[in-house]
Amino acid sequence: MELDILFYLCVVAFCAGFVDAIAGGGGLIQTPLALAILPQFPVSTVIGTLKVPAFTGTAMAVKQYLKTTSINWIYLGVLASISFCSAFLGSFVLTRVNNEFIKPLLLVILVLLWFFTYLRKDFARKTLVTLTQKRQYVYGILIAIVVGFYDGFIGPATGTFFIMGFVFIVGFDFFKASAYAKMINLATNFGSICLFLLQGQILWKIALPMAFCNGAGGYMGAKLAILKGQVWVRYIFLFIMLLAICRFAYEVIDFDF
């Protein structure tokens, strides 16, 4: 691995961890850029490698969010367990899909997510609804199954999906939703890591340096989010994500033709 390529990957990992800790969606930056920088590896190998820094960055963010909100540990444990299994299954499916299918699909998903984030002007603002405890469990389990599988299969914007699900469907405030999203995201990342470990598809020489940088970005992003709020980062997030999509689109078009 050339040092300049590793340096670029570490910078990408730091930025992804920083953004993900504030508003989720760090994978929207990290995944397309890593796939573009490492076109010589299968998609499943790159995504499997990225699960390690994603886990580290999320863990650092969790540490900060736990200081600001209370957690229902039984509720969290149920959702985390389901998410783990769902992500494991999603990653297993990914290892059975070839690059000719997954790269164009990922590009389409990234573009749709960018427009969705752009159109949601209320993104990262607090929204509350009132649900019974039973409905909180039902909706939470559905979110865990669907988003968990998505994280294992593709991954970008998993944190954003979890946050939006807990805010707009379950009814948590933004900080509480972020705390739950980050901790459940740890379970989905760990589920994927277990599968990719069994498959031998993690590039540790890349994963470990990126993990350190992603963790540093996650720590700084969470600290800043708690102090300054989240709305302002939306514009930075959209800009960086657009650059990442354009770079990845170039790679996909070149890959196909």
N, C-alpha and C positions, 0 to 999 in steps of 0.2 A: 504494500500500500504506500503510494507516494505521499510525502508529507504535506504537499500543497493541497491535495485532495482531502486528506484527513483534517487539515486546518479548516477548509470550507465546510466540511461536514460538522465540525465542532461549533463553528459560528452559527450554522443553521440550527443545531441542537439547542444552543443557548437561546436564540430568538424564539424558537418553538416553545421551549419551557417557560420563558417569560410571558409570552402571549397566552399560552394555555392556562397558566395559573390565574390570569386575570379574567379572561372571558371564555376559555375553552377554545378548542379548534387548533391547537398547536400542531396537530398532525397534518392539517391542511397546508402548513408551511414545510414541515419536516419531510413528509412522505413524497410529494412530487419532486422536490429538489433532490432528495436522496436517490430517487429512481432515475432522475436525469443525470446525476453525477456518477452513478454506478450502473450504467446500462449493460455492463458485461455480466451481471448477476441476474438470476431468475427473480421475478417479482416476489415470490414467497420468501426467498432468502433475504432480500432487502427489508421487507416488512417484518420478518422475524427478528432481524437484527435491530430494527428500530424499536421493537417492543421493550428492549432493555433500557435505553435512555428514557423512553416514555414512562416506564415504571419509576425510575429514579426521580424524574422531574415531578411526577404526580405525588410521590411520597414526600418530597420537600414541601410542596404546596399544602398537602394535608396537614403537616405539622403546624403550619401557620393558621390554617382555617379552624383547626380544633380549638385554638385559643379564643375564638370569637363566637362560637355557637355550641348549643347542646345537641347531643346525639341520642336517638333511640337505638340502642345497640342491638336489640332483638330484630327490629325492622331492618336495620342495616345488614345484620348477619344473614337474614333470609335473602335479601336482594343480592348481596355479594356472592353467596353460594350459587344462586341461580345464574348470575352473570358469568361466574367462573366457568361453569359447565357449558353455557351457551357460547362463550368466546372460544373455548377449547374446540367445540364442534365447528365453529366458523373457520378457525385456523386449519382444521383438518380438511375442510372443503377447499380452502385456498390452495393447499398443496396438491390438489387434484386438478387444478385449473391452469391452463397454459397462458403464457404472456400475450399471445395474440388476442385473447379474449379480455384479460384483466386490465391491460393498459388503456385501451379505448374506453372501457366501462368506467374505470377510475377517473379518466379525464371528464367524462360526461357528468359524473357525480360531483366532482370538484366545481365545475362550472355552475351546476344547479345550486350547490351550496353557497357559492359566492353571491348569486342573485338573491337567494333566500335571505341571506344575512344582510344584504344591502337594502332589501325591501322592508325588513323588520326594523323600523325606526325605534321600536321600544325594546330592542335587544339590550340585555344587561341592565334592565330596570326592574325594580321590585314589583311583582304582581302576586296577589293573594286570592285564592278561592277557598271555600270551606267544604271539606269532605269528611265523611265518617271514617273511622279507623279502618273499617272493612274495605271501603273503596280505596283508601290510601294503599292498602296491601294489594288489592287487585290491580290497580293502575301501576303501582310500583313494580309488581312482578311482570306485567306485560312489557313495561319499559326495559326491565332487566333482560328479558328474553330477546326482544327485538334488537335493542342497542348492543347488547352483549354479543350476539351473533355477528352483527355488523362490525363491531370492533375486531373480532377475531378474523373476519374475512377480509376486510379492507382497512378500517381504522380511522381515517381522517375525520375530525369533527366529533369523535365519540363524546368527548367532554362537553361540547356544545349541546349535543343531543340530550345527554343526561341532564344538563342544567335546564334546558328548555322544558324537558319532560317534567322535572320536579317543580318548576315554577308555574308553568301554564296548565299542567294536568293535575299534579298532586297538590299544589297550592303552597309550596314553601316560599319564603322570601329568598332573595338572590344569594345572600351569604350562606344560608342554610342549604339551599340547593347546590351551591358550589361545593360545600363540605361533603355532602352525600355523594355528589357526582365524582369528586376526586377519589373518595375511598372505594366506591364501587368500581371506578376505573382501574384502581390498583388490582382488584380481583380479576377484571377482564384481561388486563395486561399479563398478570401472572398465569392465567389460564392459557393464553396464547404462548407465553414463554415455555410453559411445560410441554406443549405440543411441539414447538419448534426445537426444543432441546432433544426430544425423542427422535425427531426427524433429522437432527444434526444440521440445522439450517440457520445457525447464528454465527455471524462473523465477529468473534470476540475482540479482534484487534481494532475493529471499528466501533463495536458496541460499547466497550468500556470507556474510551475517551469521550464519546458522545454522551454517555450516561452522566459523567462528571459535569459536563457543560450544561446539559439539560437540567440537571439538579440545581446548579447554580442559578440558571435562568428562572426555574420554578420558585426558588426561594425568594429571589429579588422581586419577581412579579407578584407573588402573594403578599409580600410586605407592602408593596406599592398599592395594590388593590385595596387593602385594608385601610390604608392611610388616605388615598385619593379617590376611591370609587372606580367603577368600571366603564362608564359610558364613553369616556374620552378615547379609550383604547380601540373602540370599534373602527375608527377611521384608519388608524395605523394597521390594524388587523386586515381590513379590506385591501389596503394598498399592498402590503407584503404578500397577501394571499394571491392577488392578481398577478404580481410578478412571478410567483411560484407556478401558477397555472400556465402562464405564457411560456415559461421555460420548459415545463413538462409537455405542453402541447407541441412544441418544436420537436421534442424527443419522440413523441408518439407518431407525429406525421412522418418524421424521418424513419421511424421504426417500421411503419406500414408501407412506405413507398420507396 
